Amino acid sequence: MAQKTGGSARSSLQRIGSLFANQYGRSIGNEGSNLEVQVVDSVDAVGKSEWNGIVERSSRGSVFHRYEWVDAIETGLGYPARHQVVRKDGNAIGLLPNFVVGIEKTPFNRLSSLYPGFGGPLLPTDTKASLERVIETAPELCRGRTIVHQLRGLDTSYLRYNDELQRHGYRPYRRECRFLLDLTKGHDRIRGEMSRSRRRGIERGRETDYEIVEEELTRENLRRFHRTYERVMDRVGGDVYPFSFFEELQAMDDRLLLLTVRIDGEYAGGMLELLDDERDAIHGFFAAVPREYFDDHASELLYDHVFQWGIENGYATYDFGSTNTDFEDGVFRFKEGFGGTAVPVLVWERGCSPLWKLVRAGRSFYWPYYT
């Protein structure tokens, strides 16, 4: 299992955090008095109750901001953390979780808020002054091969920060979208608004001998799911999160739903869903159905089941997770077929190094419409 950042690195970051607090603790108007930014390399430096208290007070707080999710990334994935905590008179009033992660197809890193998942600042009080402090501090956290700061907002409410971010050099970057399904419509209307192929898939799947089970989040059940997940990700060429990450997610078992589908008595895959009680939403974050069960329509059966489960348990939205914005892509078309609304993933980027211009230029070769 990956370990948290070592003691020497932790001490170094704490010293850096103290410098930032001194530099940015000055007042900007009456609203900003006694504000400072503390930089920490672990949520442990803040504590679960204080961290989650900010998440619960913020209208933009989500399951991805919660202590348990952030801690699972730190411990299970081992991504270096550079979390920004806004304090007023010593009390934490806002936060921006950040992780150092690789930039695909390059040897460089980005400082990302938040990854995996969606983050963005949580600033429920003293918002203007707190946002300015966070924006001022972020570029100083980029060192060495970390050449850009990236903000990944969960929903369109983060547009409220767009003008301020762009004034400080952040540029919008649009390459992903998410399909959101309104569960308040009810199951009959949802089924009626699906594409013909999705409805047909569910109908044909129901003709098989199948069973869908809500599994306990035991290590054995997670291990079985992870083995299938590895096979699927290897087939599609995706990044595979290690089992250590899934183990750490057990600490938030009240926010997880593990579904298994059995066809003719055989294990045919499953889904691991995140329950976002802050947003009354279910996030379809991990799905693992082997190719040999495609003709049995195991995926359609699982999705249809989770829609019904969400309706019965009072959730308002099903979020299919991010996908690229190419209408010819098979994953895009599959998700689109369930009748959800496509919304952009709001991302802003600010270069912290001259190297960033070169990386952006190279990226435009692969994705010319998203620079």
N, C-alpha and C positions, 0 to 999 in steps of 0.2 A: 504494500500500500504506500502511496506517495505520502511524504511527510511535509509538515508546514515548514516555511522558510527557517533556516538555521539561525542560531542566536546572534552571530556576528552580523548577518544581513539585517536581522530585526533591529539590532542596536543602531546600525547605520541609518536605517529608515527613520527610527525614532528621533535621531539627531537632526535629520533633514526636516522632519515634521516640526521640530521645535523652531528651526530657522524660518520655515514658512509661517508658522504661527506668529513669530516676532515681526516678520516682514509685512504680513497682510493683516495684522491685527489692528491697524490704524482705522480711524473712523472715516466713513463716507456718509456725511449727512447724519441726521439724528437717528434714522432707522438703522444705520450700520454701526452704531456705537458698540464697543466692546465685542466685536466679532473677530474671530480668528479661525484659520483653517489648520486642522491637525491632520497629518498624513500618517496612516498606520498600515502595517503590512499584514494585518489579520483582524477579522471581526472580533477576535478574542480581546483585543485591546480596548474595545468599546463595551462588549458584553451583550448577551442575548436580549435582556429586557430593555435596555436603553436603545439598542439598534432597532429591534422590532417595534418599539414605541414610536419611533420616527416614521417607520413604514406605515403603521396603523393610523397615524395622525395625518398623513399626506393623502390627498385625493388621487395622486398618481402612484401610490404604493401598490405593489403587486407581489405575487408569490416569488418572482425572480429577485426582488429586492430583499427578501426575508433572510434573516441570519442563517437559517438552516441551508438554504440554497447556496448562499455565498460561501459558507463554511465547507460545503461539499465540494465546491470548485477548488478552494484552497487545499483541502486535505486529500480529496480523491483524484484531482487532476494535477495538483502541484503547480498551478499557474501562479507566478509571483503577483502579489496584491499591492496596489498603491491606492488604498481607499482614502477619500477626502471626507473629513468630518468637520462640519461647521459648528463652532461652539460660541455661545454668548454667555459672558460671565461664568465661564467654565462648564456650562450645560450644553449638551449636544442638541442642536435644533435642526440640523439638516445633514445630508450625506450624499456622496456620489461614489458608489463602489466601482473600482477600476481593476482590471487585470492586464498583465502583459502577455500577449498571445502572438503567434506568428502571422505574418502576412503571406498568403498563399503565393507560391511560385517565386518567392524571394528569400534571401537570408535575413530579412529584417523583421522587426516586431512592431506591433501597434499597442498603444495603451487603450484598452477598450472598456467602455461602460455600457453594457455588461456583456460578457461572453463566457460560456454559452447562455443564451437567454436574451432578454431585453431589459435595459436599465434606464439610464438617464437620471438627472438630479432629482432628489426629493428635498424640497425646500418649502415646507408648510408655513414657516413664519419668516419675517424679515427677508422676503424672497428676492427683491431687487439687489440689496447689498450682498446677500449670501451668494447669489448667482455670480455677481462680479468677482467675489473672492475666489470662488471655485474656478472660474474661467481664467483668472490671473495665475492661479497656482498650477493648473494642469500642465502647461508646457514644460515647467521646471521638473516635472516627474519623468520626462523622457530623457533617457541617458543611453549612450552607446548606440546599439542597433535598434533602439526604440525610436521611431522617427515620425510618428503621427499619433494624435489623440483622436479617438473616435467615440462619438455618443450614439447609442442605439436606443431610440425611444420606443416604448411599447405600443403607444397608440397616438392618434392624431392630436391629443391634448398637448403634446410636446411642441406643437407648432407655436404655442404662446412664447416660446423662447427663441424662435427662428431669427427675428431681427437682431436681438442682442447677440446671439451667437455669430451671425454673419458680420456684425460690426467688429467683432473680435477675431475675425479671420477664419471662422469655421465655414466650410462649404458643404452644401447638401450633396449627398451621394445616393442615388436611387438605383439599386440593382435587384432588390428583393421585394416581394409582396407577401401578404398573408390573406388567406380566405377565412372570413368570419361568417358563421352560420347563426342566425337568430333562432334560438331554441324556444323563445316565447310564442312563436307561430304555432307550436304544437306539432306532433309527429305526422299527422295526416297531411297537413299543408307542406311540411318539409318534404315528405315523400313525393307529393304532387308536383313540387317545383324542381325535383331532381331531373337530370337528363334521362332520356330513355334508356341509355346504356347502364346507368347506375341503378335505375329501378329494376331493369331486367336482371342485373347481376344479383341484387338482393333476392328477387323472386326465385332465380335459379339456385342460389345458395340455400334457400329455405327448403328446396326439394331434396337436399342431401340429409344424411343422418349427422346432425351437428349439435354441439352444445357449447355455450359460452359461459365461462365461470369467472366470478370475481375472486381472485386468488389472495391469500394472505401474503404479506411482504416478508416471507422468510428468505434466508440466504439461498436455500435450495431452489425456490421458485424464481428468484432473481437470477441465479446462475443459469437455469434452463433458458430463461428469456434472453439473457446476455449471449449465450452460445448461438442462438438463432439470429439475434441482432448482429453479431459479428459476421455471420455468413451473408446476411443480406447486404450489409455495408461493404463487405469485400466485393460482392458481385457488382454493386453499382459504383464502386470506386470512391466511397465516402470515408470520412474520418471516423474512426472507431474510438469511442470513449472506453477507457479501461474499466474492468469490473470494480476496481476500487471506488470509482465514482458512484456506481450504483449501490455499493455497500454503504457509503456515507449518506445516501439519500434515505436510508432507513430511518434516520433521525427525524425525518419529516413525513413519517408514514401516514399521518392524518391528512396530508396534502397529496397523496398519491393514490391512483387507481390502477391496479394491474389486472388486465383482462386476458384470459386465455381462450382460444377456440380449439375445440376438438372435433375432428371429422372422422366418422366411422371409428370412433374411439381413440384415434391417434392425435397426438399433439400437432397442431397445425399453425402455431404462431400465437402472437399476442400483441398487446399494446400497453405501454406505460404512460398514463395520463397525469398531468399536473393539475391540481385543483386550486384555482386562483379565487379564493373566497373574498379577497379584497375587491375583485372585479366581477364576481359572480360568473366566472368563465372557467371553461375546461380547455387546457392546452394539450393538443395532440403532439407530444414532444418526441416520443420514441415508438416506432411501429416495426414489427419484425414478423413478416409472413414469407415463408420460403416460396420460391417460384413454383415448386411442385403442387402448391395448393391454390395457384391462381385460377385454374379452371373450376375449382370448387367455390370460388368467389369468397374466400375466407376474409379478405380485407373489407369487402362491402358488408359482410355480416357483422364484423367487429364495429365498423363505423356506425351502422344502423343501430346496433345495440347501445353504443355509448351515447348516441343522440337521445334515445329513450331514457337511459339512465340519468342523463343530465336534466331532462325535463322533469322526471319524477323526483329529483333531488333539488329542484329549485334553481338550477343554473340558467343564466340568460343567454350565454354565448358559447359556441364551440369554435375554438381557434385551431385551424389545421397546421399552424406553424409556418415558418418561412419557406418560400420557394422562389426560383428565379422568375423573371417576368417575360418569358418566351412562350407565347401561346402554342408553339409547336412542340414544346417539351411535354413528354408523357406524364410527368408528375404534376405539372401545371394543369393539364387537361383532366387528369384523374380527380384532383381536388375540386376543380371548377365544376365538375359534373354533379357534385352534391348540392349545388345551388347557393353556395355562399357568396358573399360580396368580397371582391378583391380590394384590399387597402394597401398602400405602400408601407414598407418598413422605413421609418424616418431615421436617417443616418446623417450625421454631420461629422466632418473631418477637418482637423487643423494640423498642418505640418509643423514639426518641431525641429527639423533638420533640413539642410539644403538637399540631402539625399531624397527627401520626399518628392521633390519635383521630378526627379528621374524615375522613381517608382510609379508616380502617377502617369507619366508619359508612357512607360511600358505597359501599364494596365490598360490604357486607352487602346492599345493594339488588340487586346482581347475583348474589351467591352467598350467600343467606341462611343456608345450613346450614354455612358454613365460616368463621365469625367467632369 
